[in-house]
Amino acid sequence: MIELKDVSKKFGTVQALDGINLVIPRGKIVGLFGPNGAGKSTSLKMIAGLNRPDSGEVRIDDKLPGQRRDIIAFLPEIDYLYSWWTIKDAAAFIRAFYPDWEEDKYRELLKFLNLQEDMKISKISKGQRAKAKLILTISRQAPYLLMDEPLSGIDILTREEIINTLIRDYRAGEQTIVISTHEINDVESLVDEVIFIDNGQVKLEGNADELRAQKGLSLAEIMKEAFRNAQ
Amino acid sequence: MEFRNSEPIYQQIIDNFKKQIIRGELCQGDKIPSQREFAEKIRVNPNTVQRAYREMENMKMVETVRGQGTFLIAGAQMQAEIKKDMAGGVLNYFITEMKSLGYSRTEMLDLLSRHLDSEEGEK
């Protein structure tokens, strides 16, 4: 279980998180939705142990994020792969860090997503880079998978490939995936829990199907409604 | 399978199986796909598929036999009940909408039978 308790974080004069409270149970695929600057990336990085709260607590299975890097796989939004690397180089880098790396799965995913190991990062398309980042993240057997905007700026076919891969590889009931995205329409049938955040606070959360049943609206429409009410 | 994003997806999965039962495409004893296969095929979160299967088990529509798979156990009687049930849902929707358009009982029946007549005439 991931918990954020009354967490605040300021960058300069910008209040990125403003006393946010979050509970993410194990075994769910959670959509983290919100406009630009809502605090999505800051939350994910904090869970991954890449930044610290000014106040409040973050716990992963009752431990501090820094002590739990072994059970968290993080896919950052930025392009962190060196341009002179091949996919093979990138895999070797991650493999050296994490004992839960699964070589068989890595090879199988390369094939499934039509990538070759000797492809150079600088030579491949944006969509292929997104797929490479995905492979590098999910080739680890981590129980927590955090993905920051894995679909943004990519063509629709690649977005579908990424979603298919996630569904295909998901270990139901045991694995937790938190995915932040603007492309709510793409992930309507992927997520089972949703968290809408804005201005560093949670505006609405719940089970995706329960919210649809209550409101008779899609998640995209529910989010629009939540933000209209918040303003 | 196309989903309406404004309705619970697990419910749409169940309704889809119910329709297959009503149309006779699925019969008692037939094996349905495993949860994993089905989730991949329809591109839906495996947890959502699991919920749909669990509900169908609770309804005694299907039964999961360990190591063998999930089988349809609904018989003729259940098929008839499901059919009646789903038709009732459609009718309720129809009546509510017609009432909101100001139709009375007689007007509704009249319009419906005329509509059916003209549809049959086209065939």
Contacts between the chains, C-beta under 8 A, distances in Angstrom:
chain1	res1	chain2	res2	distance
A	27	B	47	7.3
A	28	B	47	6.6
A	29	B	45	5.4
A	29	B	47	6.8
A	163	B	43	6.8
A	164	B	40	7.4
A	164	B	43	6.3
A	167	B	39	5.8
A	167	B	40	6.0
A	167	B	43	6.0
A	167	B	44	7.2
A	167	B	45	6.8
A	167	B	46	6.8
A	168	B	40	5.3
A	170	B	45	7.5
A	170	B	46	5.5
A	172	B	35	7.4
A	172	B	36	7.7
A	172	B	39	7.9
A	172	B	46	3.9
A	172	B	47	5.8
A	172	B	50	6.0
A	173	B	47	7.1
A	173	B	50	7.4
A	185	B	5	7.5
A	188	B	3	7.5
A	188	B	5	4.5
A	188	B	9	7.9
A	189	B	3	6.0
A	189	B	5	7.8
A	189	B	9	5.7
A	189	B	42	7.9
A	189	B	43	6.2
A	189	B	44	4.6
A	189	B	45	6.5
A	189	B	48	7.3
A	190	B	43	8.0
A	190	B	44	7.8
A	190	B	45	5.5
A	191	B	45	6.6
A	192	B	45	5.1
A	192	B	47	4.7
A	192	B	48	5.8
A	208	B	9	7.6
A	209	B	8	3.8
A	209	B	9	5.9
A	209	B	10	5.5
A	209	B	11	7.3
A	209	B	48	6.9
A	209	B	51	7.6
A	210	B	8	7.5
A	212	B	5	7.4
A	212	B	6	6.1
A	212	B	7	5.8
A	212	B	8	5.0
A	212	B	9	7.6
A	213	B	7	7.5
A	213	B	8	4.9
A	213	B	11	7.6
A	216	B	6	5.7
A	216	B	7	7.4
A	217	B	6	5.3
A	218	B	5	3.5
A	218	B	6	4.7
A	219	B	5	6.8
A	220	B	5	7.2
A	221	B	6	7.0
